Amino acid sequence: MVLRQDTSIRQLDLTFEEPQSARRIWPVHQLVEHVCEQVEQEYSDIWVEGEISNCRPAPSGHLYFTLKDADAQLPVVLFRRQALLLRFKPEDGLHVLVRGRVSVYAQRGQLQLVGETIEPVGAGSLQLAFEQLKERLKAEGLFDAARKRPLPMFPRSVGIVTSPTGAVIRDFLNIVGRRHAGLNVLVCPAAVQGEQAPGEVEAALAQLNASGLVDVIVLARGGGSLEDLSAFNSERVARAIVASELPVVSAIGHETDFTIADFVADLRAPTPSAAAELITEAQHRIAERVETQANRLERATRFQLLHARQQFDSVPLDRAERRTTAMLHRLNQRLDDLGFRMEASVSGLVRARQREVTELAADVLHHEPRQMLARMRERLGVGRTRLERSLERTLRRWAAGLEALDGRLRSLSPLAVLERGYALVLGGDGSVIRSTAHVAPGDQIRTRLSDGEFHSTVDEIPEKKKRKK
C-alpha cells in the first residue's frame, strides 16, 4: 500500500519537503550576553530614583546596595573610581537619584544598575556630606568645649593660613597694624579653594606648629558658596586643626557661614577682620585704658596748674618773692649738703678702690712668673741635694748588703769546697756520682777540680773492705 502511493507520487511528479523544526536552542551564556547587549543599548544612560538599602562597601573600594521603592528593588554597583568621587557617604534609608546604565551580571543572570553618580533627593551632596561629617566628629568629642584652649592674652606673633593675594590678608594686616603695631604676622600661603586646598592647609598648619615662631594660628578665607568652602568642610583639615599644638582661630567666610573647621577650632571668628580684632583685643583694651588714664592725668594736671596759678595770683607779690627766695635758699642748702655727701662718698669709694688695687698689685707681684720660677728653682735645688744624699745612703746600704750576701754565697759555693782539695765526680750524663754503685768498669766519668776538669775511664771497682768489729 505504501509502495503504491510512493509510485503514484513519482508518476504525478509531486514532491513534498520534509518538515523542519522551529526551535532555536541557546546556550545560557549566549542568551545572557545577548540580553545584556540589548538592555545596555536600550538603557545606556538613565536616572533611577529610590531608597538605599543593604548598603555594603567592599574591601576593594566598590560599593554595593539595593535601590528600592514600594513595589520593586534593583541591585546597584558603584565601582571604586566612581565611589571615590562621591561627596557624601551612602547609607541605608537615604532617598537618592542614581545615574548609570542597566546591565546583567552574567554569573547570576541578575539585572543590575551600574552607577556613575549618586545625588541625594531633597538635600545637596555637599550639605549631606557636611551633616554626616559633623555628626561623626561630634560623636568623637571633637566639638567639646573642654578640649578647646584659650587664646594667649598677649601674643607676640600670629601665623595666618590664607591666600597671599586675596583681600583677606590685606584687611587682616590693616586691622592688626591699627590695633597692635607690635604684633608680628607670619603668612603661610595655602590654597583655600579647589582639590589641592585641604592638603595645602594641612601642610601649612603642620609647618607653623613645627616652626616655633608663632603663638596662635588663624585660618582665614573670604565668603563663598558651599562648594567654595568645601576645603574647610573636609575631615582632613578638621583633624589637622585638632592635632595642632597651638590654638587655632577659624575665620572662614561671612558671619552666616559655618564650616566643620569652625566647630573643631579653639575659637570661631565671624570674619577674618573679626579674627584680627579678637587676637588684639587684650592689647587694644590696654592701649585704650592707657589712653583714658593719660587723658585723665592731663586733665588733672591742667586742673592742678590752674589751681596753683589761682593761688599764686591771690598771694601778694612781696610775700611770694620772700617765699620763693626762702625756698630757693633751702634748695641751695640742700643741694650743697647733697654735694658734700656725694664728695665724701666718692672719696671713700676712691680710697677703697685704691686699697683694692694695692692689694691686687701685691698679689700680682707675689704671683709674678719670674719670682715663682726663682722659688721653684730654689725648692728644686734643695730637693735635688736631699735626693742625692738619700740615694748615696741607700746605695751604701745596698752595697754592704750585697757584700754580706756575696760572702755567704762564697762560703756555700761548691767551688770553695773544691779549692780546699776536694773533687766533684760526674757521670757521662752530667749527674753527680755519690757511690761506686753508680758506675761500672768502662764508664766514662768527669772529675771537676777547682781550676778545671779532666775525663777518665773506670777500669776497676775494688770491693769494699769490711770493717772489723
C-alpha angles and dihedrals in degrees: 000000000000092000091053092053093049089050092051091050093051091047092052090047092234118153129185126197120233111255112253127215116256095204122109115199116212124198108230097244092049092051092048092048091048093050090046091054092048093047095046091050092049097042104029098136119020141143118230124191124205149108123289117239136164091021110183125169114210125224087246090064096253117131123221127187142141123250112208145166132185094290109028147012135215128198113235130196124194111191122223097261093054093039091058090057094059114111093206137037115255111231137179113276097028116134106223147164114232122198119201146093131289115243141162123245098223098201090062100021086235127153112232142167117239102209127215100180141354129216124188116236113237098007128057120248092245093051091047092049088049092053094045094050091044093054093045095050091043090054088053090056096245092132095052115125090220093070095048119099128220119246118252111264096224110022116190095201135014128199119213124198109204144106109299093215103050131097090250095075092046093052091045093052093046093054094044091049092050097045103031115012092177095061114106116221120203112195116209106191118223138156110258097191135041137039094301094051099088092052094047093047090050091049092048092052091050091047094052092047091051095045097068088209101109137055099203136017128221124200106204135182136149124246126285146137125303087262091054092050095045093108090065091048092059123111090227093063092041093056091044089057091049091049093052114114090204124069112266126211116201114212103169124157125321129331092271094050117097125186136177087254089062092057097048098039120098090240134011119215118197092225138001089256090054089051090057090050093048093050093049095038098105094045091045091050090052090048090050090047091050091048091050092049091047090053091048091048091050092050092047091049092050090050092050091048091049091048092048091048090051091049090047091051091051093055117085114252097240092048091048090050092051092048092047092048091049091049091049090050091051090048092049091049090048090049092051091048091051089047092054092047091048092048091050091047092048091048091051091048091049092051092048091050090048090053090049090050091050091050091047091049090051090050090049092050090046089053096040109140095232093052091044089050092051091050091048091050090051091049089047092053092050091047092049092052092048090047093050092050091047092049091048092052091046092049092050090049092049092047091053090049092049092051091052091049090047091053091050091047091049091051090051096041117111088224090066089056091049090053088061090063102273124128134211116223117206130188126231090270093052096256120137115255109221100166139029087240088073094063137054133197110285096029118136113234137179125220116206118205130178094265100034144314141263136203126234142167125238109240102171140000110210116217117256115258116237115240116242115243 
